[in-house]
Amino acid sequence: MPRTDARVSSPGLRRKTAERPEPECQDVRLPSGRRQRGTKIMGLERACDNCGKQYSPKSRAQRRFCSDTCRTEFWKAQRKVNFEVKECAYCGAPFKPTRQTVVFCSTKCRYTAKSDKEYFNGLRRTAVGLDKKQCWVCQKTDLKRFHVHHVVKRSNYAGDPLLVVLCRGCHELVSKLGVRTFLGSTSAIEDLITLARFDKGLPNVKTIVKFEEVD
């Protein structure tokens, strides 16, 4: 027997497909003129935001412009608008914004301001050694890369943080030593310093560590 394809020869399926109504294309506009989320824009005429030509959008990419050329011309003209010089909301440096809503002079200042607010209560610029970019431990200056370190962990201190600048190596060393259990033993710290000096090839000296409580 010849093989028949049930999907093609089934009349009921063809009738069901033929009777399926076509989706209606609607464009629901809010009072502000913006399109409501979840509605379609195809099939309705509107004016292009660049040339003013009436057109029917065929996709979401054409909801404002009738063509890619109009979109490119529109945004190029927006970039040529001369805005007044502003002061950066973080570093205070004067800059010329590309848009009216821009408040930071660079992407670095924008992300630094965000982390400053989240991790340092907006006090990152008060860190000791930040003006000279100097490490508080090794005293290196003009660091290209550095970290701002909490002297007291945020979980153990509720007031304004005491901050210092550390180079990447010293910050890693402080973070690793902070979880060691021998920090309360003066003899262990003395042995650690002695071994580090031997490893560096420095002369053998007697190391004395003494703990004193300060206010």
Secondary structure as UniProt FT lines:
FT   HELIX           6..9
FT   HELIX           11..18
FT   TURN            31..32
FT   TURN            37..38
FT   TURN            42..43
FT   STRAND          46..47
FT   TURN            49..51
FT   STRAND          54..55
FT   HELIX           60..62
FT   HELIX           68..79
FT   STRAND          86..87
FT   TURN            89..91
FT   STRAND          94..95
FT   TURN            100..101
FT   HELIX           107..119
FT   TURN            121..122
FT   HELIX           124..126
FT   TURN            129..133
FT   TURN            136..138
FT   STRAND          146..150
FT   HELIX           154..156
FT   STRAND          163..167
FT   HELIX           168..177
FT   TURN            178..179
FT   HELIX           181..184
FT   HELIX           186..200
//
